[in-house]
Amino acid sequence: MPHIIVEYTESLGSSEDIAKLAFALHENLAAQETINIHAIKTRALPVQYTVVGDGKEPDKMIHITLKLLPGRDDALKKTMAQGLFDTARKITHDDRISISVEVTELHEPSYTK
């Protein structure tokens, strides 16, 4: 815990590109306040079909979900989300890729590891 889940357009890049992105996101989050690198679980999942916006441009997207246990304030969550967003933008080098980040809280009473 925490979890970084990256959903990305299947045709976005090579497995090396995606691995580089996942590692960079993992490292970025590890540098944030209250985070222990040994607890982070990062994974990337290709999405076969995507439509972004009006569907006329190349439909490339990355959506990053950060799942955390409750207790962090909104300002810290925003800092974490922005860090992940900026990292993804820097790694991809392509402004045509729609990137979004969402921070969600895990249900602590039922989360088991």
C-alpha contacts under 8 A as a table, 3 or more apart, distances in Angstrom:
res1	aa1	res2	aa2	distance
1	M	39	A	5.01
1	M	40	I	5.23
1	M	41	K	6.29
1	M	67	K	7.79
1	M	68	L	6.85
1	M	69	L	7.65
2	P	39	A	6.37
2	P	40	I	4.90
2	P	41	K	6.29
2	P	66	L	7.11
2	P	67	K	5.65
2	P	68	L	5.00
2	P	69	L	7.23
3	H	40	I	5.82
3	H	41	K	4.81
3	H	42	T	5.80
3	H	65	T	7.85
3	H	66	L	5.71
3	H	67	K	5.04
3	H	68	L	6.86
4	I	25	L	7.92
4	I	26	H	7.50
4	I	40	I	7.49
4	I	41	K	6.23
4	I	42	T	4.59
4	I	43	R	6.36
4	I	64	I	6.80
4	I	65	T	5.79
4	I	66	L	4.74
4	I	67	K	6.55
5	I	42	T	6.01
5	I	43	R	5.22
5	I	44	A	5.86
5	I	45	L	7.45
5	I	64	I	5.66
5	I	65	T	5.11
5	I	66	L	6.52
6	V	22	A	7.59
6	V	42	T	7.87
6	V	43	R	6.20
6	V	44	A	4.44
6	V	45	L	6.00
6	V	62	I	6.77
6	V	63	H	5.81
6	V	64	I	4.57
6	V	65	T	6.49
7	E	44	A	5.90
7	E	45	L	4.88
7	E	46	P	5.76
7	E	47	V	6.33
7	E	62	I	5.70
7	E	63	H	5.18
7	E	64	I	6.39
8	Y	12	L	6.97
8	Y	44	A	7.41
8	Y	45	L	6.44
8	Y	46	P	5.07
8	Y	47	V	5.65
8	Y	60	K	7.63
8	Y	61	M	5.62
8	Y	62	I	4.40
8	Y	63	H	6.40
9	T	12	L	5.29
9	T	46	P	5.83
9	T	47	V	5.06
9	T	48	Q	6.43
9	T	49	Y	7.23
9	T	50	T	6.50
9	T	59	D	7.63
9	T	60	K	5.53
9	T	61	M	5.50
9	T	62	I	6.70
10	E	13	G	7.55
10	E	46	P	4.66
10	E	47	V	5.19
10	E	48	Q	5.26
10	E	49	Y	7.75
11	S	48	Q	7.98
11	S	60	K	7.88
12	L	60	K	6.38
12	L	61	M	7.84
13	G	16	E	7.90
13	G	17	D	5.78
13	G	18	I	6.69
14	S	17	D	5.13
14	S	18	I	6.45
15	S	18	I	5.09
15	S	19	A	6.00
16	E	19	A	5.03
16	E	20	K	6.08
17	D	20	K	5.12
17	D	21	L	6.24
18	I	21	L	4.96
18	I	22	A	6.12
18	I	44	A	7.34
19	A	22	A	5.08
19	A	23	F	6.11
20	K	23	F	5.22
20	K	24	A	6.11
20	K	91	I	7.80
21	L	24	A	5.15
21	L	25	L	6.17
21	L	88	A	6.56
21	L	91	I	6.22
21	L	92	T	7.80
22	A	25	L	5.22
22	A	26	H	6.12
22	A	42	T	6.61
22	A	43	R	6.83
22	A	44	A	6.75
23	F	26	H	5.00
23	F	27	E	6.15
23	F	42	T	8.00
24	A	27	E	5.12
24	A	28	N	6.07
24	A	87	T	6.83
24	A	88	A	7.96
24	A	91	I	7.88
25	L	28	N	5.04
25	L	29	L	6.21
25	L	84	L	5.83
25	L	87	T	6.40
25	L	88	A	7.14
26	H	29	L	5.39
26	H	30	A	6.19
26	H	37	I	7.87
26	H	40	I	7.17
26	H	41	K	7.96
26	H	42	T	6.37
27	E	30	A	5.01
27	E	31	A	6.48
27	E	37	I	7.74
28	N	31	A	5.40
28	N	32	Q	6.99
28	N	83	G	6.69
28	N	84	L	6.70
28	N	87	T	7.26
29	L	32	Q	5.30
29	L	35	I	7.07
29	L	37	I	7.88
29	L	80	M	6.65
29	L	83	G	7.47
29	L	84	L	7.11
30	A	35	I	5.63
30	A	36	N	6.17
30	A	37	I	4.80
30	A	40	I	7.59
31	A	35	I	7.17
32	Q	35	I	5.83
32	Q	80	M	6.79
33	E	76	L	7.85
35	I	39	A	7.82
36	N	39	A	5.57
36	N	40	I	7.02
37	I	40	I	5.46
47	V	50	T	6.94
50	T	59	D	6.12
50	T	60	K	7.40
50	T	61	M	7.66
51	V	54	D	7.65
51	V	55	G	5.43
51	V	59	D	5.38
52	V	55	G	5.46
52	V	57	E	7.92
52	V	59	D	5.10
52	V	60	K	7.11
52	V	61	M	7.25
52	V	98	S	7.51
53	G	56	K	7.84
54	D	57	E	7.50
55	G	58	P	7.23
55	G	59	D	6.33
56	K	59	D	7.83
58	P	96	R	7.69
59	D	97	I	7.67
60	K	96	R	7.19
60	K	97	I	4.94
60	K	98	S	6.28
61	M	97	I	5.17
61	M	98	S	4.54
61	M	99	I	5.79
62	I	97	I	7.10
62	I	98	S	6.22
62	I	99	I	4.80
62	I	100	S	6.46
63	H	99	I	5.80
63	H	100	S	4.87
63	H	101	V	5.80
63	H	102	E	7.81
64	I	84	L	7.82
64	I	99	I	7.84
64	I	100	S	6.22
64	I	101	V	4.64
64	I	102	E	6.29
65	T	101	V	5.81
65	T	102	E	4.87
65	T	103	V	5.87
65	T	104	T	7.24
66	L	81	A	7.68
66	L	101	V	7.51
66	L	102	E	6.17
66	L	103	V	4.71
66	L	104	T	6.19
67	K	103	V	5.95
67	K	104	T	4.95
67	K	105	E	5.54
67	K	106	L	6.12
68	L	103	V	7.44
68	L	104	T	6.35
68	L	105	E	4.91
68	L	106	L	5.72
69	L	105	E	5.42
69	L	106	L	5.10
69	L	107	H	7.14
69	L	108	E	6.11
70	P	105	E	5.64
70	P	106	L	6.83
70	P	107	H	7.80
70	P	108	E	7.00
72	R	76	L	6.42
72	R	77	K	6.70
73	D	76	L	5.55
73	D	77	K	6.41
74	D	77	K	5.00
74	D	78	K	6.04
75	A	78	K	5.09
75	A	79	T	6.22
76	L	79	T	4.98
76	L	80	M	6.20
77	K	80	M	5.07
77	K	81	A	6.13
77	K	103	V	6.79
78	K	81	A	5.03
78	K	82	Q	6.02
79	T	82	Q	5.18
79	T	83	G	6.08
80	M	83	G	5.11
80	M	84	L	6.29
81	A	84	L	5.20
81	A	85	F	6.14
81	A	101	V	5.93
81	A	102	E	6.88
81	A	103	V	6.70
82	Q	85	F	4.96
82	Q	86	D	5.99
82	Q	101	V	7.86
83	G	86	D	5.20
83	G	87	T	6.06
84	L	87	T	5.10
84	L	88	A	6.15
84	L	101	V	7.28
85	F	88	A	5.20
85	F	89	R	6.19
85	F	99	I	6.98
85	F	100	S	6.82
85	F	101	V	6.30
86	D	89	R	5.10
86	D	90	K	6.08
87	T	90	K	5.10
87	T	91	I	6.14
88	A	91	I	5.20
88	A	92	T	6.07
88	A	99	I	7.53
89	R	92	T	5.35
89	R	93	H	6.13
89	R	94	D	7.23
89	R	95	D	7.56
89	R	99	I	7.41
90	K	93	H	5.59
92	T	97	I	7.96
94	D	97	I	5.86
95	D	98	S	7.48
106	L	111	Y	6.85
107	H	110	S	5.74
107	H	111	Y	5.96
108	E	111	Y	5.13
